[in-house]
Amino acid sequence: MTPKFNIGIDLGGTKIETIVLKDQLAILRERIPTEAEKGLDHILNQISKIYSQALGVVESDDFTVGICTPGSIAPDTKLLRNSNTTCLNGTSLKAMIEEKINHSVKIENDANCFALAEATLGAGKGHDLVFGIIMGTGCGGGFVFNHQIRLGPNLISGEWGHSVLYPNGNECYCGKRGCVETYISGGGIETQLKNHDFNYSAKEFLNKKNKNGIEIKIFDGFMNNFGRSVANIVNSIDPDIIVLGGGLSNLTSLYSQGVEEIQKYVFSESFKTPIVMNKLGDSAGVYGAALL
């Protein structure tokens, strides 16, 4: 039987990483800097460069190429939107990459790639319906059913970070107010800290052992909002497992105090959904891209 080769490319703001899977086993991993400040053409050249490295180990003319990137392709215009590598927004990124490397590609956002990788190879393996949450600078999600990403007609399935938690709440960059992201992402926490004249990063704050009165209030509010937000997912789609990723997912109290907060808001007399840490870490994006 001919081995199946899959190339994945993770297009991040600071680095571009590739992986080559041969029958779902990694046989190559490489990364180079994105150097986004040099502009769109340079980024495309960097993608082409790392793609050529991947081709060097592919032993077949029949292979797939998947791209993971922040942001998503708009269904009507087919242009990239909401990427934190801002020079890519409004571009026909998929078509430009295909022209550059002379091969068809599939593009998905980083949260969907994370969910796919964890559902297939990581902490969600063996479960039918997996919801993956990324809690980092921002807050995103994606869900996978039977190893397939659920996209939806608007291509926004899983965009849980922009569900409104509190009407007329915190301002969000998306133009709405009260989005989940403004309460439980790293950026949202840091905004709250700055409003109280604290200069910690979100990671420093969450891991700080001796918190004062205001800090305790902010921390408990974070945990409560995490519980409300995740309970909304459980009440809506009742996934078999929820996998947490991103920098904030390393906070151990999410899996104890955070779970207790979820239980308060779940529409059930018991709460059985496993809330687990990811297994693939920052490799999930590039694995997910290859699995597309």
C-alpha positions, 0 to 999 in steps of 0.5 A: 500500500502506498504511504500517505503523505501530508504536508502541514504549514503553520503560518504564525506571526513570528514563525512559520513551521512545517511538518510532513506526516507519513501515515500520520507519523512525523518524518520532518519538522522545520521552522523559520521566522515569518519576518512579517514586518518585511511584508506580504511578498516576503511571507509568501517567499518564506512559505515557498522556502519551507515548503521546498524543505518539506518536499525534500522528504515526500516520496510520492506525487500524491500528497496534501498541503494544509495551512494553519493561520490566525483568521479565516477565509470569508465565505463571500469574498474568499479573502482572509479576515481577522489575522493578527498578521495584518498585512495578510488581511484582505488578501486572496491568501489561498490563491496566492499560496497555491500560485507560489507553490504550484499546488492546491492547499486547504486553509483553516484557522488556528483554533480549528487546526488545534481542535482537529489535531487534538481530536485525532492525535491528542487529548481528544483521541477516541471521542466522537465530538471534541470541542477545542478551546484556545485561551491565549492572547485572544480566545477561540474554539473549534469543534470536530465530529468524527474527525471532521471540522464542523465549519457551518454555512458562515465558516464561523462554527466554534467562534465561541470567543465572540459570543456575548457573555454580558450585553453592554459589557467590555468593548471588543475589537470585533465591534461588539461589547461583552464578548467572552474573549474580553473576559477570559483571554490573556488580553482581556485579563491584562486590560482588567489589570491595567484598569486597576493600575497593575502591570502584570502579564496575564500569565504572571498574574494567574500564577501569582501565589499571594494575591491581594483583595482586588487581585483575588476579585479579578481572579475569581471573576476570571474563573466565574466567567470561564465557568459561564462561558464553557457551560454555554458550550456544554448546554449548546452542543454537549461535547464528549470532551473539551480540550484546552489549549493556549498559554492560559491552559497551563493554569492548573486551577482551571481543572479544579476551581474552573470545573466547579464554576462550569458545574454551576451553570450547566443545565443538568443535575450532574456534570460529566464532561471531561475538561482536559489539557492538550497533549500536543502543545504548540505543535497542535497547529502544524499537526492540524494543518497536515491533517486537513 
